[in-house]
Amino acid sequence: MKRDATIGPADQAGGRHLSGNHCPIIELMKHVIYAMQFRGTATPGGESGTLKVTTSATSCSIRSIAGPDGVEGAFQPAEGGMAFFESEVRMTGADTFAETGSVSFGEGDNSLNFSTIGQGHLDSKTMTGTVMWKIDSGEGQFAGATGNITSNFFLSADGAVTDYHFGVIYAK
């Protein structure tokens, strides 16, 4: 299927609205986006059916190229600090879970607290999963922030975690 690569109204307006609709409140807020690859561990939590996840990520840029053979992408190292992630995962079913936690960025006190939107999903055969989080609160740069973060992850038999985040944050 071939698609027309024209620039739409949202592109011309800096991505402030979709399909011709707009939200004046969101347009007044600063948009912060991030995409990072976190690596670390998942260990048994304090209660049955829980895991404690601790990961970190280096500053990076992401490269996505669509071409005649499809798409390719990579995270590339960039100058800057680290990001740190901690959460508690509570299994709610055979392949579903709820999660709460925090992500902190850089040397200062710039952090986000989050909780699961609906349920996260884990494929127990491949140990891959996905979850969406809503931002409940923030500190520093993110005081009063709202927004969402998506996570696509895989978990190895020894507890190693690789987790890809994409966050869209509306900061005041």
Legacy VTK file of the C-alpha trace (Angstrom):
# vtk DataFile Version 3.0
C-alpha trace
ASCII
DATASET POLYDATA
POINTS 172 float
0.000 0.000 0.000
1.469 3.329 -1.040
0.655 6.357 1.099
0.832 10.040 0.294
3.553 11.738 2.329
1.962 15.186 2.488
2.172 17.420 5.530
-1.134 17.649 7.402
-2.550 20.439 9.579
-1.084 18.974 12.777
2.397 18.930 11.235
2.085 22.542 10.083
0.950 23.663 13.531
3.786 21.932 15.373
1.738 18.858 16.300
-0.613 20.809 18.555
-3.796 19.211 17.281
-4.975 16.093 15.526
-7.570 15.790 12.770
-8.373 19.496 12.891
-9.441 19.354 16.555
-7.508 21.106 19.253
-7.474 21.497 22.986
-6.538 25.020 24.162
-5.483 23.784 27.616
-3.033 21.225 26.199
-1.680 23.793 23.719
-0.680 26.048 26.656
1.271 23.254 28.346
4.863 22.396 27.526
5.198 19.012 25.777
8.128 16.886 26.854
8.739 13.592 25.045
11.268 10.892 25.753
12.231 7.532 24.286
14.750 5.454 26.214
15.957 1.882 26.557
16.116 0.806 30.218
18.051 -2.257 31.388
18.141 -3.873 34.809
16.552 -6.601 36.890
13.246 -7.927 38.176
13.409 -9.682 41.542
10.700 -11.238 43.733
8.865 -8.582 45.746
7.988 -8.602 49.411
4.630 -10.299 48.805
3.611 -13.334 46.788
2.798 -12.433 43.160
4.889 -9.244 43.139
8.122 -8.224 41.463
10.461 -5.317 42.154
11.885 -3.864 38.944
15.005 -1.672 39.003
16.481 -0.384 35.727
18.476 2.518 34.322
19.019 4.144 30.942
21.679 6.357 29.417
20.843 9.481 27.444
20.226 8.589 23.813
18.721 9.540 20.511
16.532 7.223 18.491
16.907 6.658 14.780
13.990 5.275 12.728
14.375 4.901 8.971
11.576 3.732 6.653
12.832 2.519 3.302
12.140 0.102 0.466
12.959 -2.903 2.690
10.722 -1.794 5.566
11.821 -0.053 8.734
14.911 -0.159 10.901
15.711 1.605 14.117
18.286 1.949 16.846
19.016 3.790 20.071
22.264 5.741 19.814
24.260 7.065 22.793
24.024 10.807 23.412
25.675 13.215 25.823
23.797 13.654 29.065
22.946 11.940 32.302
21.132 8.813 33.365
17.502 7.969 34.014
16.482 5.573 36.799
13.313 3.463 37.023
11.823 1.584 39.974
8.472 -0.167 40.182
6.404 -2.797 41.884
4.552 -5.219 39.616
1.547 -7.077 41.056
0.225 -9.992 38.974
-3.575 -9.720 38.659
-4.093 -12.786 36.446
-2.159 -15.430 34.519
-0.942 -12.849 31.985
-2.040 -9.485 33.421
-0.561 -7.130 35.978
-0.784 -3.715 37.627
2.290 -1.572 38.229
3.217 1.539 40.201
6.558 3.262 40.287
8.749 6.199 39.418
11.220 7.415 36.811
13.869 10.022 37.656
15.915 11.929 35.098
19.380 13.434 35.500
21.161 14.680 38.591
18.368 16.860 40.006
15.039 16.000 41.556
13.178 15.614 38.239
10.915 12.602 38.634
7.557 11.149 37.633
5.285 8.820 39.609
2.996 6.552 37.594
0.385 3.793 37.760
-1.067 1.369 35.227
-3.904 2.381 32.918
-6.145 -0.709 32.873
-3.862 -3.743 32.949
-0.430 -4.595 31.639
0.005 -7.770 29.601
2.773 -10.375 29.773
3.049 -13.278 27.302
4.305 -16.087 29.540
5.612 -18.077 26.544
7.876 -15.350 25.132
8.234 -13.303 28.349
7.455 -10.145 26.401
4.872 -7.599 27.391
3.439 -4.135 27.239
1.863 -1.674 29.641
0.612 1.900 29.591
1.048 4.180 32.583
-0.580 7.462 33.539
1.523 10.079 35.256
0.085 10.571 38.747
2.495 13.253 39.976
5.914 14.724 39.428
8.712 16.705 41.045
11.202 19.292 39.819
10.741 19.880 36.100
7.627 17.670 36.286
5.769 19.320 39.206
2.081 19.300 38.238
2.735 17.199 35.118
0.247 14.881 33.451
0.650 12.503 30.524
1.277 8.896 29.583
4.167 6.492 29.141
4.134 3.280 27.114
6.437 0.375 27.887
7.342 -2.597 25.710
9.630 -5.028 27.505
11.132 -8.467 27.677
12.231 -10.456 30.675
14.872 -13.216 30.605
14.848 -16.373 32.727
17.536 -14.916 35.019
15.469 -11.782 35.729
17.221 -9.401 33.312
14.840 -6.735 31.973
15.044 -4.693 28.776
12.312 -2.056 28.703
11.587 0.482 25.948
9.740 3.612 27.123
8.017 6.296 25.107
6.639 9.117 27.232
4.538 12.147 26.395
4.507 14.527 29.331
2.488 17.735 29.678
4.407 19.947 32.091
3.134 23.226 33.522
LINES 1 173
172 0 1 2 3 4 5 6 7 8 9 10 11 12 13 14 15 16 17 18 19 20 21 22 23 24 25 26 27 28 29 30 31 32 33 34 35 36 37 38 39 40 41 42 43 44 45 46 47 48 49 50 51 52 53 54 55 56 57 58 59 60 61 62 63 64 65 66 67 68 69 70 71 72 73 74 75 76 77 78 79 80 81 82 83 84 85 86 87 88 89 90 91 92 93 94 95 96 97 98 99 100 101 102 103 104 105 106 107 108 109 110 111 112 113 114 115 116 117 118 119 120 121 122 123 124 125 126 127 128 129 130 131 132 133 134 135 136 137 138 139 140 141 142 143 144 145 146 147 148 149 150 151 152 153 154 155 156 157 158 159 160 161 162 163 164 165 166 167 168 169 170 171
